[in-house]
Amino acid sequence: MLAVFQGMKMQIGSLRQLTLLSFIVALVPLGVLLWQSQSTLTKMAQIAASEAQFSVDMTRQVADMENIATDAERLIRQYQVLKKTELKQLIDNYLLRLLETQQPVCEKLSDDFACDALENRIAWLSENTVSEDPLLLDAQLAEFRQAISELQRQVDYLLDSRIVQQKDYINTVQQTQAWSTGLLVSFSLLLIIFASQLILSPVAKIERIIGEIAKQSESLPAISKSGPKELIEVEHKLHWLADRLNQLEHLRHALLRHASHELKTPLASIKEGCSLLSENVVGELNEQQKEVVSLLTSSTERLNQLIEHLLDYNLLLQQSKPVYEKTDTKTLVEAVLTDNALAIGQNNNEVIVKNEVETMYVDPNLFRRIIDNLLSNALAHGAVGRPINISFYKQRDMIILDVANRGRKIPPEQRKVLFEPFKRGEHKRNDSVVGSGLGLSIVADCARMMQGGVEVVDVDYADVCMRVSLPGVRDLS
């Protein structure tokens, strides 16, 4: 049967055909069970009818024997009184009928004692119809009646024993039928499971292909060479879709890279020109001109930051796997604080660092981006002049980084989309730069690449707290 399924998988080209034939093959054991049950039921019906006919025939023959024996005894007693020849002939006829009726009954009995006794009594009565001794005749007639009664008891015992045998047979058939039903139904279920597996295995492979496409894997499972043609066609389309997505992804990376790079050159020229104008190198500027130069300078800084975010995001997208190294958290945090010292000084923020994890096994570049973007977010949206807390600690089997600041709390409905690309908060920033909406998205992607996550949590010492959780199994402290 399994070979049939394997042959179906290799030969059938349509999912509909595979499903239909799998269903038919799975129903074969149930068909065998139905045929067996019908055969058993027919056989039991025949046995029941035969036993009923046997019981009726035996009961009828015994009743005839009793009637004949009663009539013969009555005629014998009449003959003792009347001594008529006609009565003698009737007696012989009745005794002959009794022997003929007895013969088929005795053939079905296992014990011949009652039959032999009855035949002896019939033979004696046939030869000694006229007896000079009435007492002897009464004794013979009494034994005659007793032989008839004994024969009736044996017939009753025979019928009872056959009923018991029939009950035992029915019990045996029921047990056999129960075992057959259990085995065939179990086999049918196994065939159904196996058939469903044949159908679901191509679907599971399609799911794996979709999962690999979602993970942007470089290689996909090979296209099946056998199976339903509809699902093989879906596999071909998914492979084509993966190739198309890779092309679009490479095109997007190239576009971001070239656009960001090409914008750097004219932006540097504009920035240098604004610097020359603001330093009065080309001549003294009036107040209106200085205001225009100031607007140009701030716009240039804003555009430069947006380009930096795009470059950072593009580099993050191109990094497929993190490179783990033993990283000193204190050194890493000091480097981030040094890079952001100017913004910290402008906002008059105090950065409080609490470090309970000296070293971690992480990708230093990804982790540096996480801390840098979280600190920049706290500086841009936190309250001016209020402290910012950076904490490293262990929680169960995870390493936790908390970056908390004071200021306006983030509404619950905004927390769900806060870490998506190009999503910005509704609060006004502390600087004049308009955010690109990529900072927290970069944090989420970096944490995800290191098998971790980021979320907004509520703490009692700050209004906003960004918590990054990374697997602690990589901790080497």
C-alpha positions, 0 to 999 in steps of 0.5 A, a space after each residue: 500500500 505504501 508503494 502505491 502512495 509512492 507511485 502516486 507521488 511520482 506519477 500523478 501530476 495534478 493535486 486534484 488527482 493526488 487528493 482523489 486517489 489518496 482518498 480512494 486508497 485510504 478508503 480501501 481498508 474501510 471497504 474491506 471492513 464493510 465487506 467482511 462485516 456484510 459476510 459475517 452478518 450473512 453467515 450469522 443470519 444463515 446460522 440463525 435460520 438453520 438453528 431455528 429450523 432445526 429446533 422447530 423440526 426437532 420439537 415437532 418430531 418429539 411432539 409427534 412421537 408423544 402423540 403417537 405413543 399416547 395413541 398406541 398406549 390407549 389402543 393397547 389397553 383397548 385391545 386387552 379388553 376387546 381383543 379385536 383384530 382391527 385394534 391389533 393392526 392399528 397398534 402395529 401401524 402406530 408402533 411402526 410410525 413411532 419407529 419411523 419418527 424416532 429414527 431421524 431424532 435419534 440420528 441427531 442425538 449423541 447418546 443412543 441409550 434412550 433410543 435403544 430403550 425405546 426400541 426395545 419397548 416398542 419391539 416387546 409391545 409389538 410381540 406381546 400385545 396380548 399379555 396374560 400378566 396385567 402387571 407386566 404390561 403396566 410395567 412395560 408401558 411405564 418404561 415405554 412412557 419413561 423412554 419417551 420422556 428420556 428421549 424428550 429430555 435428551 432432545 431438550 438438552 441437545 437444543 440447549 447445548 446448540 443454543 450455548 454453542 451458537 452464543 459462543 460462536 456469536 461472541 467469538 465473531 464479535 471479538 473477531 469483528 472488533 479486532 478486525 474493525 480496530 486494525 482496519 480502521 487504524 490502518 485506514 487512519 495511517 493511510 490517511 495520515 500518510 496521504 495527507 503528508 504526501 499532500 502537505 509536504 509540498 505545501 510545507 516546502 512552499 512555506 519554507 521557501 517563503 520563510 527563506 525569502 522573508 529572511 533574505 537567504 542567499 539560497 532557496 530550497 531546490 525546486 521539486 522534481 516530482 509532485 503536484 504540478 500546481 505546487 511545483 509551478 508555485 515553487 517556480 513563481 516563488 523562486 522568480 519572486 525571490 530573484 526579483 526581490 534580490 534585484 530590487 534590493 540590490 537596486 535599492 542599496 545602490 540607489 541609497 549608496 549613490 544618492 547619499 554619496 553624490 549628495 555629499 559633494 554639493 552639500 560640502 560645497 554649500 556648507 563651505 560657501 555658507 561658512 565663508 559668508 558667515 565669516 565675512 570672507 567675501 565681505 561684510 553682511 547686513 542683518 538680513 543677509 546673516 539671517 539668510 546665511 544662518 537658515 542656509 547653514 541650519 538646513 545644510 546641517 539638517 540635510 547632512 544628518 539625513 544623509 548620514 542616517 541614510 548611509 547608516 541605514 544602507 550599511 545596516 541593510 547590507 550587513 547580513 550576519 553579525 560578527 561577534 567579538 568580546 566587547 568592553 562596555 565601558 570603553 564603548 559607552 565612553 566612545 559614544 559619550 565623546 562623539 555626542 559631547 557637543 549635543 550633551 553640553 548644548 542641552 546641559 544634560 547629565 549622563 548617568 551610567 550604571 554598568 553591571 556588565 563589564 564585557 559582552 560578546 556582541 557585534 561592536 559595530 551594531 551595538 555601537 549603533 544601538 547606544 548612539 541612536 538611543 542616546 541621540 533620541 534621548 538628547 533630541 526628545 528629552 527634557 533640557 537640563 535633565 539627566 539621562 540614564 544608561 544602565 547595563 545589567 543582567 535579567 535572567 538569561 538576558 543582557 539588558 540595556 536601558 536608556 532613559 530620559 525625562 520629558 513627555 511620555 510616549 502614548 501607548 498607540 505610538 509605541 507600536 509603530 515607533 520602531 518602524 522605518 520613517 516613523 517619527 514621534 509627534 513631540 517637537 525636537 530640542 534641536 532645529 533638525 527634523 528627524 528622518 524616522 530611521 534612528 529607532 528603526 536602526 536600533 530595532 534592526 540591530 537588536 534583531 540581527 543579534 537575536 534580541 529586541 527593543 521596546 518602550 517600558 515604564 520605569 519609576 525613575 524616568 518618563 521614557 525608557 528604551 530597553 534593548 534585550 540581548 541573549 545573555 548566553 554570549 556574555 563572557 564577563 
